[in-house]
Each structure stands twice: as structure tokens, then as C-alpha cells.
């Protein structure tokens, strides 16, 4: 009777654990699962694949988020994880190392795929299975959101928006960071910057970011002097963007804020646009002396009470501190339960 009681108690304990905690990874297929790293949901296109009976993660696409380095040669693949370096021999599209206990990495073109079990057992990442939303969550740092709160994250959304570009030095750096974190943002473009930066505008569109109209000159004495000039500015900018991207913008952000376009005549001109302001000002353009820590602090403070945060930043030539702050802003938002989306 005592043994039966222990068995019963153990069963109840395991059952309670299954209810309270997400299931941990084990040797079964999680084909087509999306990926979450810490509290950050990766691009929908990044999914697991089942190969040779094991579930694989596209390591090449998430290595920066995991802090992993890759060096691929013809016969050798080096994988750096923290202080450890795994030098792996490559044979017919597979890379082997004894530490991986017969679980090969798979090389496909420029891609490197790693078994989920290797991430857990060899690289020591914590991995949770969020079966309800078909996601694998890879945890690399402490104090992450509980899984239940993470799965309810749709109530908190942040939109990264950038004004005043295009600009050949700062904008590419911002795009590189967004690409590294698999984040889509919204860029409000000044029309007279397009001609010198056509390839850059094309890159913004091709990488899946949303493009909005921010007038042609951004000069208040011109665009707000009369409605006719304002309308002309919008048309010229829309045409310049459409010529490069094949699509005219449907979003508009008024330079210097909403107060300038309250009149009925301006509202009539803007009927074809969705007008977008902001409710979080990073203040990256308010002072020449602003630094990245202040920019981050402004975002942290202003998002405290907001479930929907439209964040104003700039990608003009002097915004080097914005570039420095951007990775920290993205990580802060993700760690605090925000889903990062482009405006629509």
C-alpha cells in the first residue's frame, strides 16, 4: 500500500508540473516550429526542420542572437559558443564533433543547421516547447518572462519608426541591426533624399520594412505655407518612392508633429493616407549632446505605462548615438514582452 501511495503521489506531482511548466525539449520531431530567443519572437520565415529523425534549427540565421560564432571552410567548421570552440570536420554536407555525440550539423549552401538537442545538451541553452503556439523557445539569459505571459504578449506591441532618412552612413547601420534581430520597422522618407540613395531605398523595401511619406523638403516654411505646396510635396515624395519600390506609400508622418495639419484643407489632402504620430519620443534629435544611454533611458521611461508604443527615432546623418542605442532598445522591448512590428 505504501508503494502504491508513493506511485500515486509521484504521478500527481508530475501531472502538476506538466500543468505549471512548459514541456522541455526531448528527442521528438518539432517540424515547422517557429523560434523565440529569450522573449523575442524571430521572423516567421525561420522555422525548424526535421532531418535524419532530428529537429534542426537554422544556426546561421540566429547565431548573433545566441552569441555563437561560425567559421565555415571547405573541410572544417568552427563553432564558437562562449569560451568553447568546436572544430568540426566536414564530410558530404555534414559536420561532426565527438562532443555532439553523433548528432551532425548540416550544411546547405551558406546555411548551417544545428540539432535542437545539441543546443540543449552540448551548448547548455535552456529550451522550452510552447506547443500551443508551435514555438521552440531558446533561453540564453536569466530572468526571462514566464512562458504563460510570453504567450499572451499580443497585448503589448512596439513599433520602431525612423524619420528624416535616407542617409548613406546611418541608415545602412540601422538596417544591419534590424536584420540581425529579424525586426521590421517603418521609415518615413524625405523625398529629396531618394535620388542620391536609390539602392538604399530599394534595400529598405526588399528587406520587408514599411515606407512612409515625410514630405519632400521637410521645411516647415515651405510645406505649411499653403495647402497647395503641401499637396505638391506629398505627390513628389510619393512618386519618388513609387519609382524605386513600385509602390506608393500609404502612411504619412507630418514633420514637426500633428498640430500643423489640423485644418480641414490639410485633412482633405491627406484622405488617401493614414497619418501616424508617436507616443514615445526617444529624443535622439533634441540635442547634439544626447548619448545612447539617454536615448535608451527615454524609451524605457516612456514605455512604462504603454501596451502600444510607437517609438520616434531618426536616421539622419548625425544620429550615430541612435545606432548605438538601437540594439539595447530592441532587447529591452523584447525582454519586457513587446512584439515588434512595422506599422500598417
C-alpha positions in Angstrom: 0.0 0.0 0.0 2.9 2.3 0.8 4.4 1.7 -2.6 1.1 2.4 -4.3 0.8 5.6 -2.4 4.3 6.7 -3.5 3.5 5.9 -7.1 0.2 7.9 -6.9 2.0 10.8 -5.2 4.7 10.8 -7.9 2.1 10.7 -10.7 0.2 13.7 -9.2 3.5 15.6 -8.8 4.4 15.1 -12.4 0.9 16.0 -13.6 1.1 19.3 -11.6 4.5 20.1 -13.1 3.1 19.5 -16.6 0.4 22.0 -16.0 2.6 24.6 -14.4 5.6 24.5 -16.7 6.1 24.2 -20.5 7.5 20.9 -21.7 11.2 20.7 -22.1 12.8 19.5 -25.3 13.3 15.8 -25.9 14.0 13.5 -28.8 10.9 14.0 -31.0 10.1 16.0 -34.1 9.1 19.7 -33.8 8.9 20.1 -37.6 7.9 23.6 -38.7 8.1 25.2 -35.3 8.8 28.9 -35.1 11.6 30.2 -32.8 11.7 32.5 -29.8 15.0 33.6 -28.3 14.6 34.7 -24.8 11.4 36.9 -25.1 12.0 37.7 -28.8 9.9 36.0 -31.5 12.0 35.6 -34.6 10.9 36.1 -38.1 8.0 33.8 -39.1 10.1 32.5 -42.0 12.6 31.0 -39.6 11.3 27.5 -38.8 12.7 24.2 -37.6 13.2 21.3 -40.0 13.3 17.6 -39.3 16.3 15.9 -40.9 17.5 12.4 -40.2 14.9 12.0 -37.5 16.1 15.0 -35.5 14.8 18.6 -35.3 17.2 21.2 -36.6 17.4 25.0 -36.1 18.9 27.4 -38.7 22.0 28.4 -36.7 23.3 30.7 -39.4 20.1 32.9 -39.0 20.1 33.1 -35.2 23.8 32.8 -34.3 24.1 36.5 -33.4 21.1 36.3 -31.1 22.6 33.3 -29.4 26.1 34.7 -29.2 27.5 32.0 -31.4 30.3 32.4 -33.9 30.6 30.4 -37.1 33.6 30.0 -39.4 33.0 27.7 -42.4 35.8 26.4 -44.5 35.9 23.7 -47.2 36.8 20.9 -44.7 36.4 22.5 -41.3 33.6 24.2 -39.5 34.4 26.2 -36.3 31.6 26.9 -33.9 32.3 29.3 -31.0 30.0 29.2 -28.0 31.1 31.3 -25.1 34.7 30.3 -24.3 34.3 26.9 -26.1 35.4 26.3 -29.7 34.2 23.2 -31.5 36.3 22.5 -34.6 34.3 20.1 -36.7 35.3 18.1 -39.8 33.0 18.5 -42.8 32.1 15.4 -44.8 29.4 15.4 -47.6 27.4 18.3 -46.2 27.7 17.3 -42.5 30.0 18.5 -39.8 31.0 16.1 -36.9 32.4 16.6 -33.5 32.7 14.0 -30.7 31.1 16.4 -28.2 27.9 16.2 -30.3 27.5 12.5 -29.7 26.7 11.5 -33.2 24.4 14.5 -33.9 25.9 16.2 -37.0 25.5 19.8 -38.0 24.1 20.0 -41.6 25.5 22.4 -44.2 23.3 23.5 -47.0 24.8 26.2 -49.3 25.6 29.1 -46.9 23.3 27.7 -44.2 24.3 25.8 -41.1 21.7 23.7 -39.2 22.2 22.5 -35.7 20.2 19.8 -33.8 17.9 21.3 -31.1 19.3 18.6 -28.7 22.8 19.8 -29.4 21.8 23.4 -28.4 20.5 21.9 -25.1 23.0 19.2 -24.2 26.2 20.5 -25.7 25.8 24.3 -25.7 23.8 24.4 -22.5 20.9 26.5 -23.6 17.6 26.1 -21.9 14.9 25.2 -24.4 11.1 25.2 -23.8 8.5 23.7 -26.1 5.5 26.1 -26.4 3.3 23.6 -28.2 0.1 25.8 -28.1 1.8 28.3 -30.5 4.2 25.8 -32.2 7.3 27.5 -31.0 10.6 26.5 -29.5 12.0 29.0 -27.0 15.8 29.1 -26.6 16.8 30.9 -23.4 20.3 32.4 -23.2 19.9 34.7 -20.1 18.2 34.8 -16.7 15.0 36.5 -15.6 13.0 35.9 -18.7 9.2 36.3 -18.8 7.3 33.2 -17.7 6.0 31.2 -20.7 2.4 31.9 -19.9 3.0 35.7 -20.0 5.1 35.4 -23.2 2.3 33.5 -24.9 -0.1 36.4 -24.1 2.3 39.0 -25.4 -0.1 40.1 -28.1 -1.4 42.7 -25.7 2.0 44.6 -25.9 3.2 45.9 -29.3 6.0 48.3 -30.2 6.7 50.0 -33.5 10.2 51.2 -34.3 9.9 54.2 -36.6 12.6 56.3 -38.2 12.3 59.8 -39.6 14.3 62.0 -42.0 16.3 59.5 -44.0 17.6 58.4 -46.4 21.2 58.8 -45.4 24.1 56.7 -46.7 26.0 56.2 -43.5 23.5 55.8 -40.6 20.6 54.1 -42.5 22.7 51.1 -43.6 23.8 50.6 -40.0 20.3 50.7 -38.7 19.2 48.2 -41.4 22.0 45.9 -40.5 20.9 45.9 -36.8 17.3 45.3 -37.7 18.3 42.4 -40.0 20.4 40.9 -37.2 17.5 40.9 -34.8 14.9 40.0 -37.5 12.9 43.1 -36.8 10.8 45.0 -39.3 10.5 48.8 -38.8 8.8 51.8 -40.5 10.8 54.5 -42.3 9.3 57.9 -43.1 11.3 59.2 -46.0 12.0 62.8 -47.1 11.5 62.8 -50.9 14.6 64.9 -51.8 16.9 62.2 -50.3 15.7 59.5 -52.7 17.6 60.4 -55.8 21.0 60.0 -54.2 20.1 56.9 -52.3 18.0 54.8 -54.7 19.7 51.5 -53.8 19.2 52.2 -50.1 15.5 52.8 -50.5 15.3 49.6 -52.6 17.0 47.7 -49.8 14.5 49.0 -47.2 11.6 47.7 -49.3 13.3 44.4 -50.2 14.0 43.7 -46.5 10.4 44.0 -45.6 10.2 47.3 -43.9 7.3 49.7 -44.4 8.0 53.1 -46.1 6.0 56.2 -45.3 5.8 59.8 -46.8 7.5 62.6 -44.8 7.2 65.4 -47.4 9.7 66.3 -50.0 11.8 69.1 -48.2 10.8 68.8 -44.5 11.0 72.6 -44.4 8.1 74.0 -42.4 8.2 77.4 -44.1 7.6 75.6 -47.4 5.2 72.7 -46.6 3.0 74.6 -44.3 2.9 77.9 -46.1 -0.1 76.9 -48.1 -2.1 73.7 -48.8 -1.2 73.7 -52.5 2.6 73.4 -51.7 1.8 70.8 -49.0 -0.1 68.7 -51.6 2.7 69.1 -54.1 5.3 67.9 -51.5 3.3 64.8 -50.9 2.9 64.0 -54.6 6.6 64.4 -55.4 7.6 62.2 -52.5 5.1 59.5 -53.3 6.2 59.4 -56.9 9.9 59.3 -56.0 9.2 56.3 -53.7 7.0 54.5 -56.2 9.6 54.9 -58.9 12.1 52.9 -56.9 9.9 50.4 -54.9 7.0 50.1 -57.3 4.6 51.0 -54.5 3.3 54.4 -53.4 3.3 55.0 -49.6 0.0 54.9 -47.7 1.4 56.2 -44.4 2.3 59.8 -43.7 4.0 61.5 -40.7 3.8 65.3 -40.6 7.2 66.9 -39.9 7.2 68.7 -36.5 4.0 67.0 -35.4 0.2 66.8 -35.8 -0.6 70.4 -34.9 0.3 71.6 -38.4 -2.3 69.5 -40.2 -5.4 70.1 -38.1 -7.1 72.3 -40.6 -9.8 70.9 -42.8 -8.0 71.8 -46.0 -4.9 69.7 -44.9 -7.1 66.8 -43.8 -8.7 66.8 -47.3 -5.3 66.5 -48.9 -4.5 63.6 -46.6 -7.6 61.5 -47.2 -5.6 58.8 -49.1 -3.1 58.5 -46.2 -3.1 57.0 -42.7 -1.5 59.8 -40.6 0.9 58.4 -37.9 2.3 60.3 -35.0 4.2 58.8 -32.0 3.7 58.3 -28.3 7.3 57.5 -27.3 9.9 60.1 -28.2 13.5 58.8 -27.9 14.6 62.4 -28.1 17.5 61.4 -30.2 17.2 64.7 -32.2 16.5 67.1 -29.4 20.2 67.8 -28.6 23.6 67.5 -30.3 24.9 66.1 -27.0 22.4 63.3 -26.5 24.1 59.9 -26.0 22.9 56.3 -26.4 22.2 55.8 -22.7 19.9 58.8 -22.6 18.1 57.6 -25.7 17.6 54.2 -24.2 16.5 55.8 -20.9 13.9 57.9 -22.7 12.4 54.8 -24.3 12.5 52.8 -21.1 10.7 55.6 -19.1 8.1 56.4 -21.7 7.0 52.8 -22.4 6.4 52.0 -18.7 2.6 52.5 -19.0 2.1 51.7 -22.6 0.9 48.5 -24.2 1.1 50.1 -27.6 4.3 52.1 -28.2 5.0 54.0 -31.4 8.7 55.0 -30.9 10.1 58.0 -32.7 13.8 57.8 -33.8 15.8 59.3 -36.6 18.2 58.0 -39.3 19.7 61.3 -40.5 23.4 61.8 -40.8 24.1 62.9 -37.1 22.3 60.0 -35.5 25.3 57.8 -34.5 24.1 57.6 -30.9 20.7 56.2 -32.2 22.7 53.4 -33.9 24.4 52.6 -30.6 21.2 52.6 -28.6 19.1 50.6 -31.1 20.3 47.0 -30.1 19.6 47.8 -26.5 16.2 49.3 -27.3 15.2 46.1 -29.2 16.4 43.8 -26.4 14.7 46.0 -23.8 11.4 45.9 -25.6 11.6 42.1 -26.3 12.6 41.4 -22.7 9.6 43.3 -21.4 7.1 41.4 -23.5 6.6 43.6 -26.6 6.1 42.2 -30.0 8.0 44.4 -32.5 6.1 45.1 -35.7 6.0 47.5 -38.6 3.1 50.0 -38.9 0.4 49.1 -41.4 
